[in-house]
Amino acid sequence: MIHKSILLALPILVLWSQFGSAQPKLAKAKIPSSVKAELRKTIEALYSADATARATAASALQTFGVDAEPAIPFLVSMLSDEVLVAPVSRRSGFWGSGDYEIIVKTSPALEAAKALQVIGEPALQPLIAALQNSDAGIRKRAATTLGRLHDERALSPLASLLQDNVWQVRESAALALGDLESSGALSALLPGLRDGVWQVRRACAEALGELQDTGALKALSKTLQDADWRVRESAVEALGEIESVESVAPLVELIADDNPEVRLAVADALGEIETTNAVPPLIRMLQDKISLVREQAADALGEIESTAAVQPLIKRLQDSDWRVRETAADALGEIEDNSAQDALQEALRDRNWRVRLAAADALGELESPDAVEALGQALKDRVWRVRQAAAEALGDIEHERGVKYLATALNDANRHVRRDAIDALGDIESPRAIPPLASVLTDADWQVRCAAAEALGDIEHRSAVTPLRKLLQDEVVHVRVAAVEALGDIEDRSATADLAKRLQDAASEVRLAAVEALDRIEDPAAVLPLTLALSDQDWRIRLATAEALGNLEDRRAMQPLGQALYDDNAEVRAQAAESLAELSED
């Protein structure tokens, strides 16, 4: 799902100044005398004339957790202290092109609400009582906080608040009922879809979506005709969350809505429902004049995975907007229909690298050998991420023709490309890949060496034993472990002597891997070295050794295993007994 808003992201500051009041309304003298000094000092700071100090104090109370219970009445009484303070700036990419800045402010009321939420269950009844407060700001914040406590005991009081004479309070109550996610809220929310204020109707629609109750389908379908586009949008999104096939017909009526945000939501909702009935309208939406709507329609068609969408999506690979082309390629990969093969190969030459990357990924999903040569050429792309995707795709296809292209990629300047090319060669499991993989066992990047060893183990061919032996002396522990494990996977007895030497390795991870590798190879020549490993300082190695000696079924191990019956570790003793029993039966 890629649903994005068409509206530009702008800093939004919400100030309930009409409800605001500073400091707790309770007298400071009401702080219980039994409260510990540190907590008392923090509660007293709530009375500061400075809003930042009040917000800081409320925030500090959050660190006390449930121990801040004595502060509950003071926190509740400042839930309308909405003076904005302490801006915090953060940056985030905007759809991959450029940056935008959002300024986020807090308030004493917001921090107080967070503290009440952290305190949890003890705050429940005081917050319910606050729903009757004469201050609308307190009622509003109390409703929101109750929703976040997720306690169904708040359901009936919140439902009653939907009759409040202040629309902001009704809005918060509706959203809080949605947060409870209780089917019991359904009957209370449905009338709210007819509220005289659009913000309340929108909140009720959102809440019904959270409930995901099919009992709301009829009312939400009617709400699709609401005069306000924001309410229609929320109703559409709610139907998408409920995911009922019954919603497709009413949703289709809005694919030509005059507001693009609504059409965008329709495309997303149809994708969430994932029924083939939605394919024809979504195909029509691929022609929408707004590129984000076309993009969302393409994404939805990928979610549904109907082959009827293949040709229309192929046409979108020529869209004027690169995001639409990218999403169309992704969708074609999800549908996995080989008739998209030629078009996706052509998309590997798209002018935008993100489209080329998506095309490579999609061809990997199709897993057709027909794409090997095109992907091989994509390994020369000027953008390393595209080359990486091409290497991964060749690994997914697992065809031997890909070996020669991937072998060349082992010399790529980018280590990520080299590593993915190595992994792909391991997936193909062709002996032809052994010489090129052996050549990178000396790569400067230890992770590349490690990946190469693992790939040689995946191929499981005895010709890889010699180059892997050399890697057993590598300075990096992870590389030695990978080499040992690969030799164990190959199961060639010519590696027994070299693996036996690793039983003396300084790193316990290597010694353990060596025991397990010798266990898999099942060479009687390993018995004597393994019996010595029964004295290893690491109990995990002694345990694995006791098991390996039992699997080797060689009676020469009986005496050393008998001594292991007195090991300091109970698991080692138990395994030694089990292995001895197996050897005795033989």
C-alpha positions in Angstrom: 0.0 0.0 0.0 1.4 3.4 -1.0 -1.5 5.7 -0.2 -0.1 9.3 0.0 -1.9 12.6 0.3 -1.9 14.9 -2.7 -1.8 17.9 -0.4 1.6 19.4 0.4 2.9 18.6 3.9 2.8 21.9 5.8 3.5 22.7 9.5 0.2 22.5 11.3 -0.1 24.0 14.8 -3.4 23.2 16.6 -4.2 25.6 19.4 -7.3 25.2 21.6 -6.9 28.8 22.9 -10.7 29.0 23.5 -10.4 26.2 26.0 -6.9 26.9 27.4 -6.0 27.7 31.0 -2.7 27.7 32.8 -1.6 25.6 35.8 -3.6 23.0 37.7 -6.9 24.3 39.0 -6.5 22.4 42.2 -4.8 24.3 45.0 -1.2 23.3 45.6 -2.1 22.7 49.2 -4.1 19.6 48.1 -0.8 17.8 47.4 -1.0 14.9 49.9 1.6 15.2 52.7 2.5 11.5 52.3 3.9 12.1 48.8 7.7 11.5 48.6 9.9 14.5 48.3 11.0 14.0 44.7 7.4 13.4 43.4 6.1 16.4 45.5 8.8 18.7 43.9 7.7 17.6 40.4 4.0 18.1 41.1 4.7 21.6 42.5 6.6 22.4 39.3 3.2 22.0 37.5 2.2 25.3 39.1 5.0 27.3 37.4 4.0 30.5 35.7 6.2 29.4 32.8 4.5 27.1 30.3 7.7 25.3 29.3 8.4 24.5 33.0 4.9 23.1 33.4 5.3 20.9 30.3 8.7 19.8 31.5 7.3 18.8 34.9 4.4 16.9 33.3 6.9 15.1 31.1 9.1 14.3 34.1 6.1 12.7 35.8 6.0 10.2 33.0 9.2 8.7 34.2 7.6 7.8 37.6 5.2 5.4 35.9 2.5 4.1 38.2 4.3 5.7 41.2 3.0 9.1 39.9 -0.6 8.1 40.9 -0.8 10.8 43.5 -0.3 13.4 40.7 -3.4 12.2 38.8 -5.9 14.9 40.0 -3.3 17.6 39.3 -2.6 16.3 35.8 -6.3 16.0 35.0 -6.9 19.6 36.0 -4.3 20.9 33.6 -5.6 19.0 30.5 -6.7 22.3 29.0 -3.3 24.0 29.4 -2.7 24.1 25.6 0.0 26.7 25.5 2.4 25.6 22.8 6.1 25.3 23.9 9.4 23.8 23.1 9.5 23.4 19.3 11.4 20.4 18.0 12.6 20.3 14.3 13.0 17.2 12.2 13.6 16.7 8.6 12.3 14.0 6.3 12.4 13.1 2.6 9.3 14.1 0.6 8.5 11.2 -1.8 12.1 10.9 -2.7 12.6 14.4 -4.0 13.8 17.2 -1.7 13.2 17.8 1.9 10.5 19.5 4.0 10.5 20.6 7.6 7.8 20.0 10.2 7.8 22.0 13.4 6.3 19.9 16.2 5.4 21.6 19.5 4.1 20.2 22.7 2.0 21.7 25.5 1.5 21.2 29.3 -1.8 19.6 28.5 -0.3 17.1 26.0 2.5 16.1 28.4 -0.1 15.7 31.2 -2.1 13.4 29.0 1.0 11.3 28.2 1.7 11.1 31.9 -1.8 9.9 32.7 -1.5 7.3 29.9 1.8 6.0 31.4 0.2 5.8 34.9 -2.5 3.7 33.3 -5.4 1.9 35.1 -5.3 4.1 38.2 -6.1 7.1 35.9 -9.1 5.5 34.3 -11.9 6.6 36.7 -10.5 10.1 37.2 -10.4 10.6 33.5 -14.0 9.2 33.1 -15.1 11.8 35.8 -13.3 14.5 33.8 -15.6 13.9 30.9 -18.2 15.8 32.9 -15.9 18.8 33.6 -17.2 22.2 32.7 -14.0 23.0 30.8 -14.3 21.7 27.3 -10.6 21.5 26.9 -10.4 19.0 29.8 -13.2 17.0 28.4 -11.5 16.8 25.0 -8.1 15.7 26.3 -9.7 13.3 28.8 -11.6 11.6 25.9 -8.4 11.2 23.8 -6.5 9.8 26.7 -9.2 7.3 27.6 -9.1 6.0 24.0 -5.4 5.4 24.4 -5.9 3.5 27.6 -7.8 0.9 25.6 -10.1 0.0 28.5 -13.7 -0.9 27.6 -15.0 0.6 30.8 -14.6 3.9 29.1 -16.9 2.9 26.3 -20.3 4.1 27.7 -19.0 7.4 29.1 -17.3 8.2 25.7 -20.5 7.3 23.8 -22.4 9.7 25.9 -19.9 12.4 25.1 -20.9 12.2 21.4 -23.8 14.5 22.5 -21.5 17.2 23.9 -22.4 20.7 22.8 -18.8 21.4 21.7 -17.9 19.8 18.4 -14.2 19.4 19.2 -15.2 17.3 22.2 -17.5 15.2 20.1 -14.7 14.7 17.6 -12.3 13.5 20.2 -14.9 11.2 21.7 -15.5 9.6 18.3 -11.8 9.0 17.7 -11.4 7.6 21.2 -14.1 5.1 20.6 -12.3 4.0 17.5 -9.1 3.6 19.6 -11.0 1.2 21.9 -11.7 -1.0 18.9 -14.7 -2.5 20.6 -17.8 -3.6 18.6 -19.9 -2.1 21.4 -19.0 1.4 20.0 -20.8 0.7 16.7 -24.3 1.8 17.7 -22.9 5.0 19.2 -20.8 6.0 16.2 -23.4 5.4 13.5 -25.6 8.4 14.3 -22.4 10.6 14.4 -22.2 10.2 10.6 -25.1 12.6 10.4 -23.6 15.2 12.8 -24.0 18.8 11.7 -20.2 19.4 11.8 -18.0 17.7 9.1 -15.1 17.2 11.5 -17.3 15.0 13.7 -18.7 13.1 10.8 -15.1 12.4 9.6 -14.0 11.3 13.0 -17.0 8.9 13.2 -16.1 7.4 9.8 -12.5 7.0 10.9 -13.5 5.3 14.1 -15.8 2.9 12.3 -12.9 1.9 10.1 -10.9 1.1 13.3 -13.7 -1.1 14.5 -13.7 -3.1 11.2 -17.3 -4.2 11.8 -19.4 -5.1 8.8 -22.4 -3.7 10.6 -21.1 -0.2 9.5 -21.1 -1.0 5.8 -24.5 0.4 4.9 -24.1 3.6 6.9 -20.6 4.2 5.5 -21.8 3.5 2.0 -24.4 6.3 2.4 -21.7 8.6 3.8 -19.8 8.3 0.5 -22.3 10.9 -0.8 -21.4 13.4 2.0 -21.2 17.0 0.8 -17.7 17.4 2.3 -14.9 15.6 0.5 -12.9 15.0 3.7 -15.8 13.0 5.1 -16.1 11.1 1.9 -12.4 10.3 2.0 -12.6 9.0 5.6 -15.7 6.8 4.7 -13.8 5.4 1.7 -10.8 4.6 3.9 -13.0 3.0 6.5 -14.6 0.7 3.9 -11.1 -0.2 2.8 -10.2 -1.2 6.4 -13.3 -3.3 6.7 -12.3 -5.1 3.5 -15.7 -6.3 2.5 -16.5 -7.2 -1.2 -19.9 -5.6 -0.6 -18.1 -2.2 -0.6 -16.8 -2.5 -4.1 -20.0 -1.3 -5.9 -20.5 1.9 -3.8 -16.7 2.6 -4.0 -16.7 2.4 -7.8 -19.3 5.2 -7.9 -16.6 7.5 -6.6 -13.8 6.7 -9.1 -14.7 9.9 -10.9 -15.2 12.0 -7.7 -14.3 15.6 -8.3 -11.8 15.6 -5.5 -8.5 13.8 -6.2 -7.9 12.9 -2.6 -11.2 10.9 -2.6 -10.2 9.1 -5.8 -6.8 8.3 -4.3 -8.5 6.8 -1.3 -10.8 4.8 -3.5 -7.9 3.2 -5.4 -6.2 2.4 -2.1 -9.4 0.9 -0.6 -10.1 -1.3 -3.7 -6.6 -2.6 -3.3 -7.1 -3.4 0.3 -10.3 -5.4 -0.5 -8.4 -7.4 -3.0 -11.2 -8.8 -5.2 -11.1 -9.3 -8.9 -14.4 -7.3 -9.0 -12.2 -4.2 -8.4 -9.9 -4.8 -11.3 -12.0 -3.1 -14.1 -12.6 0.2 -12.2 -8.9 0.2 -11.1 -7.9 -0.2 -14.7 -10.0 2.9 -15.6 -8.3 4.8 -12.8 -4.9 4.1 -14.5 -6.1 6.9 -16.9 -6.7 9.5 -14.1 -5.3 12.9 -14.8 -3.6 13.0 -11.3 -0.4 10.9 -11.4 -0.7 9.9 -7.7 -4.1 8.4 -8.4 -2.7 6.4 -11.3 0.2 5.3 -9.1 -2.2 4.1 -6.3 -4.3 2.3 -8.9 -1.3 0.5 -10.2 -0.3 -0.5 -6.7 -3.8 -1.8 -5.9 -3.8 -3.9 -9.1 -0.5 -5.4 -7.9 -2.1 -6.3 -4.6 -5.0 -8.0 -6.4 -2.6 -9.9 -8.7 -5.1 -10.4 -11.6 -3.6 -11.2 -15.0 -6.4 -9.0 -16.5 -4.3 -6.0 -15.3 -1.1 -7.0 -17.1 -1.6 -5.2 -20.4 -3.0 -2.0 -18.9 0.0 -2.0 -16.5 2.4 -2.5 -19.3 1.0 0.7 -20.9 1.7 2.5 -17.7 5.4 1.7 -18.1 5.3 4.6 -20.6 3.6 7.0 -18.1 5.0 10.5 -18.0 5.5 10.3 -14.2 8.4 8.0 -13.2 6.6 7.1 -9.9 3.7 5.6 -11.9 6.2 3.7 -14.1 8.0 2.4 -11.0 4.8 1.2 -9.4 3.5 -0.4 -12.6 6.8 -2.4 -12.7 6.4 -3.4 -9.1 2.8 -4.5 -9.8 3.8 -6.6 -12.8 6.3 -8.3 -10.6 3.7 -9.2 -8.0 1.3 -10.5 -10.7 4.1 -12.7 -12.0 2.7 -13.1 -15.5 5.4 -13.9 -18.1 3.7 -11.9 -20.8 5.2 -8.8 -19.1 8.7 -10.1 -19.8 9.5 -8.0 -22.9 8.1 -4.8 -21.5 10.0 -5.2 -18.2 13.2 -5.9 -20.1 12.6 -2.6 -22.0 12.0 -0.8 -18.7 15.6 -1.8 -17.6 16.6 1.1 -20.0 14.2 3.6 -18.5 15.7 7.1 -18.0 14.9 7.0 -14.2 17.0 4.6 -12.2 14.2 3.8 -9.7 12.1 2.5 -12.6 15.1 0.4 -13.8 15.5 -1.0 -10.3 11.8 -1.9 -10.1 12.0 -3.6 -13.4 14.9 -5.7 -12.3 13.1 -6.7 -9.1 10.0 -7.6 -11.2 12.0 -9.8 -13.6 13.4 -11.6 -10.6 9.8 -12.3 -9.4 9.0 -13.7 -12.8 11.9 -16.1 -12.6 12.1 -16.6 -16.3 15.5 -17.6 -17.9 14.5 -15.4 -20.9 15.5 -12.3 -18.7 19.1 -13.5 -18.0 20.8 -11.6 -20.8 18.9 -8.4 -20.1 19.7 -8.6 -16.4 23.3 -9.4 -17.3 23.5 -6.1 -19.2 21.8 -4.3 -16.2 24.8 -5.3 -14.1 26.6 -2.5 -16.0 24.1 0.1 -15.0 25.6 3.4 -13.8 23.6 3.2 -10.5 24.9 0.6 -8.1 21.4 -0.1 -6.6 20.2 -1.1 -10.1 23.2 -3.4 -10.5 22.5 -4.9 -7.0 18.8 -5.5 -8.0 20.0 -7.2 -11.2 22.3 -9.5 -9.3 19.5 -10.4 -6.9 17.2 -11.1 -9.8 19.7 -13.4 -11.4 19.9 -15.3 -8.2 16.1 -15.6 -8.1 16.0 -17.0 -11.6 18.7 -19.5 -10.7 19.8 -20.3 -14.3 23.3 -21.3 -15.1 23.5 -18.8 -17.9 23.6 -16.1 -15.3 27.0 -17.3 -13.9 29.1 -15.5 -16.5 27.4 -12.2 -15.9 27.6 -12.5 -12.1 31.2 -13.6 -12.3 32.0 -10.2 -13.9 30.0 -8.4 -11.1 32.4 -9.9 -8.5 34.8 -7.1 -9.6 32.2 -4.4 -9.1 33.5 -1.3 -7.3 30.6 -1.4 -4.9 30.8 -4.0 -2.1 27.0 -4.4 -1.9 26.9 -5.4 -5.5 29.8 -7.8 -5.0 28.0 -9.4 -2.1 24.7 -9.8 -3.9 26.5 -11.3 -6.9 28.1 -13.8 -4.6 24.8 -14.7 -3.0 23.2 -15.1 -6.4 26.0 -17.5 -7.5 25.4 -19.5 -4.4 21.7 -19.7 -5.2 22.4 -20.9 -8.8 24.5 -23.7 -7.3 26.6 -24.3 -10.4 30.1 -25.8 -10.2 31.0 -23.2 -12.9 30.7 -20.5 -10.2 33.5 -22.0 -8.1 36.5 -20.4 -9.8 35.1 -16.9 -9.7 33.9 -17.3 -6.1 37.3 -18.7 -5.1 38.9 -15.5 -6.6 37.1 -13.3 -4.1 38.1 -15.2 -1.1 40.9 -12.7 -0.8 38.7 -9.6 -1.1 39.6 -6.7 1.1 36.1 -6.7 2.6 35.7 -9.5 5.1 31.9 -9.6 4.6 32.6 -10.4 0.9 35.0 -13.2 1.9 32.4 -14.5 4.3 29.6 -14.4 1.7 31.9 -16.2 -0.8 32.6 -19.0 1.6 28.9 -19.4 2.3 28.1 -19.5 -1.4 30.8 -22.2 -2.0 29.1 -24.2 0.8 25.7 -23.8 -0.9 27.2 -25.2 -4.2 28.4 -28.3 -2.2 31.0 -29.4 -4.8 34.3 -31.0 -3.7 36.3 -28.7 -6.0 35.7 -25.9 -3.5 37.5 -27.7 -0.7 41.0 -26.5 -1.6 40.2 -22.7 -1.8 38.1 -23.0 1.4 41.0 -24.6 3.3 43.0 -21.4 2.7 40.3 -19.4 4.3 40.5 -21.3 7.6 43.5 -19.1 8.5 41.6 -15.8 7.9 42.1 -13.1 10.6 38.4 -12.5 11.0 36.5 -15.0 13.1 33.3 -14.7 11.1 35.2 -15.7 7.9 36.8 -18.7 9.6 33.3 -19.8 10.8 31.9 -19.4 7.3 34.7 -21.5 5.8 34.3 -24.2 8.4 30.6 -24.4 7.9 31.0 -24.5 4.1 33.4 -27.4 4.4 30.9 -29.2 6.6 28.2 -28.6 3.9 30.4 -30.1 1.2 30.9 -33.2 3.4 34.2 -34.1 1.7 36.5 -36.2 3.9 39.6 -34.6 2.5 38.8 -31.6 4.7 38.8 -33.6 8.0 42.4 -32.9 9.0 42.1 -29.2 8.4 38.8 -29.0 10.3 40.4 -31.0 13.2 43.0 -28.3 13.5 40.2 -25.7 14.0 39.2 -27.6 17.1 42.2 -25.7 18.7 41.1 -22.3 17.3 41.3 -19.4 19.7 37.6 -18.5 19.0 35.0 -20.7 20.5 32.6 -20.0 17.6 35.1 -21.5 15.2 35.7 -24.6 17.4 32.0 -25.2 17.7 31.5 -24.9 14.0 34.4 -27.3 13.5 32.7 -29.9 15.7 29.4 -29.6 13.9 31.2 -29.8 10.5 33.0 -33.0 11.5 29.7 -34.4 12.7 28.2 -33.9 9.2 31.2 -35.3 7.3 31.1 -38.5 9.4 34.8 -39.4 8.9 36.1 -42.0 11.4 39.4 -40.1 11.3 37.7 -37.4 13.3 37.1 -39.6 16.4 40.5 -39.0 18.1 40.5 -35.1 17.6 36.9 -35.0 18.8 37.6 -36.9 21.9 40.1 -34.2 22.9 37.4 -31.6 22.3 35.5 -33.2 25.2 37.8 -31.3 27.4 37.1 -27.9 25.8 36.5 -25.1 28.3 33.2 -24.2 26.5 30.4 -26.5 27.6 28.6 -25.9 24.3 31.5 -27.4 22.4 31.7 -30.4 24.8 27.9 -30.9 24.3 28.2 -30.8 20.5 31.2 -33.1 20.7 29.4 -35.7 22.8 26.6 -35.7 20.3 29.0 -35.9 17.3 30.8 -38.9 18.8 27.6 -40.7 19.2 26.6 -40.1 15.6 30.0 -41.4 14.3 29.1 -44.8 15.8 32.8 -45.6 16.6 33.4 -47.6 19.8 36.7 -45.9 20.3 34.7 -43.0 21.7 33.2 -45.0 24.5 36.0 -44.4 27.1 36.2 -40.6 26.6 32.4 -40.5 26.6 32.4 -42.4 29.9 34.6 -39.8 31.4 32.2 -37.1 30.1 29.6 -38.6 32.4 31.3 -36.7 35.2 31.3 -33.4 33.3 30.4 -30.3 35.3 27.5 -29.5 33.0 24.3 -31.5 33.3 23.5 -31.2 29.6 26.9 -32.6 28.6 26.5 -35.5 31.0 23.1 -36.3 29.6 24.3 -36.2 26.0 27.3 -38.4 26.9 25.0 -41.0 28.4 22.7 -40.9 25.3 25.7 -41.3 23.0 27.1 -44.2 25.1 23.7 -45.9 24.9 23.7 -45.6 21.1 27.3 -47.0 20.9 26.4 -49.9 23.2 23.5 -50.9 21.0 25.9 -51.1 18.0 
